Amino acid sequence: MIEPTPGEFWQLEEAALSDVLTSGRLWRGNGVGWGSRHDSATEAVADRFEDAFADWIGLPYAHAVNSGTSANEAAIVSLGLEPGDEVICPAACPAFVPFAVLAAGCVPVFADVHPETLLLDPDAVERVVSDRTRAVVVVHLWGLPAPILEIRAMARRSGWKVVEDCAQAFGTRINGQLVGTFGDACCFSLQQSKHITSGEGGVFATRDPDAYARAVLYSSAGVPNFRFGLPIPHKPPGSIGRGHLGFGHNHRISELQAAVALSQLSRLDEFNRRRAELVVLFEQALVRRNVASVRRLQDFPEAIVSYWRYPFLVPAGSGSFQEIPYLEPAFKQMNEKRRTPFGLPIPEYVSYSPGSFPQVERGAAQIRALSVHHGLTESELSASIDTILADL
Ligand SMILES: Cc1ncc(COP(=O)(O)O)c(C=O)c1O
């Protein structure tokens, strides 16, 4: 779904884009690394965006990339895992999440979720642990606070790493602390529908300098474009070229994306206030219309929830959650045609087809989510409430 955002909404972004175009520099350059510096004499807008993002989230290292999926990949790679290591993913999440695990050379193993929130269930995580488990991706779906404290405690006891996927959770706090800052690495998406957007784009952040270095190398073709004071390895005397220190993709963000993302970040609090207002309007509409078929999710008294979409419970069979990553056909295709990025078939015990996880299907059948995009007017919200209620 493309979220509606009126034209006049983009004035700040338009000015920022115009500045980039006037400057003539549309890519961020090779940064401070070994590459050509002809267009790197001035600070890139992408640098400013990373600084602002690191400041906002309160972590020392942030790296902007070209999509949320690239940020997920950077987060997995940052953990320094070995090929074939297992990474637990929630049974309810967009397929980008397990695909990023595969792209980073690891094996996604799914764990069931709570049927009344679709958030990862710590007991279900326990049930899929094996001696190859090395990490877990916790997705703060819809902006809800996933049980990160319980899962982080399990991870610490077992020596696993934790990635927080905050693609849908810009600004959610647990006990006053921003989600994204509880784990070893976090990733955010800047795709069109998200709290802030540059059309496509993503950000990775961490407090660990080694994790940051691994993520940067992977995302910029192995070139050490390190920032935030991280030392750049010396270029061997007489060597030419960019200095690719290892394998990496080109997942660089462009200056055009970064300019829009930076402007949007400066408006995040304003957007989140509007989202909170739309949630209140929805709840008031339910009371006013005396809608018995809709139930609120559980309360999260420890959290401030920054909703991406607003989920609610409906009679069984009326739910509409789509993001169940049944990846069996993809696994089959990968095994038959090109295997996996780590050169081995996906192990047989990793499968995900309808019926694999009962709670995710129970939850998907009884949960709906309303768009509370900050660009919505009250009449648009009201029209979408009408559509939902007419359908129940
Ligand atoms: C939870 C979650 N993770 C990752 C992604 C991937 O982000 P992108 O679409 O920007 O690649 C998304 C985006 O839809 C998402 O919702």
The ligand as an SDF file (V2000), in Angstrom:
LIG
                    3D

 16 16  0  0  0  0  0  0  0  0999 V2000
    9.9260   -5.2240    9.6430 C   0  0  0  0  0  0  0  0  0  0  0  0
   10.5870   -4.9210    8.3350 C   0  0  0  0  0  0  0  0  0  0  0  0
   11.8650   -5.2730    8.1410 N   0  0  0  0  0  0  0  0  0  0  0  0
   12.5020   -5.0010    6.9920 C   0  0  0  0  0  0  0  0  0  0  0  0
   11.8820   -4.3750    5.9530 C   0  0  0  0  0  0  0  0  0  0  0  0
   12.6050   -4.1360    4.6810 C   0  0  0  0  0  0  0  0  0  0  0  0
   12.6640   -2.7700    4.3580 O   0  0  0  0  0  0  0  0  0  0  0  0
   12.7060   -2.2320    2.8410 P   0  0  0  0  0  0  0  0  0  0  0  0
   11.3570   -2.4470    2.2430 O   0  0  0  0  0  0  0  0  0  0  0  0
   13.0400   -0.7890    3.0030 O   0  0  0  0  0  0  0  0  0  0  0  0
   13.7720   -2.9840    2.1290 O   0  0  0  0  0  0  0  0  0  0  0  0
   10.5580   -3.9620    6.1160 C   0  0  0  0  0  0  0  0  0  0  0  0
    9.8790   -3.2310    5.0300 C   0  0  0  0  0  0  0  0  0  0  0  0
    8.9020   -3.3120    4.5430 O   0  0  0  0  0  0  0  0  0  0  0  0
    9.8860   -4.2390    7.3250 C   0  0  0  0  0  0  0  0  0  0  0  0
    8.6170   -3.8700    7.5240 O   0  0  0  0  0  0  0  0  0  0  0  0
  1  2  1  0
  2  3  1  0
  2 15  2  0
  3  4  2  0
  4  5  1  0
  5  6  1  0
  5 12  2  0
  6  7  1  0
  7  8  1  0
  8  9  2  0
  8 10  1  0
  8 11  1  0
 12 13  1  0
 12 15  1  0
 13 14  2  0
 15 16  1  0
M  END
$$$$
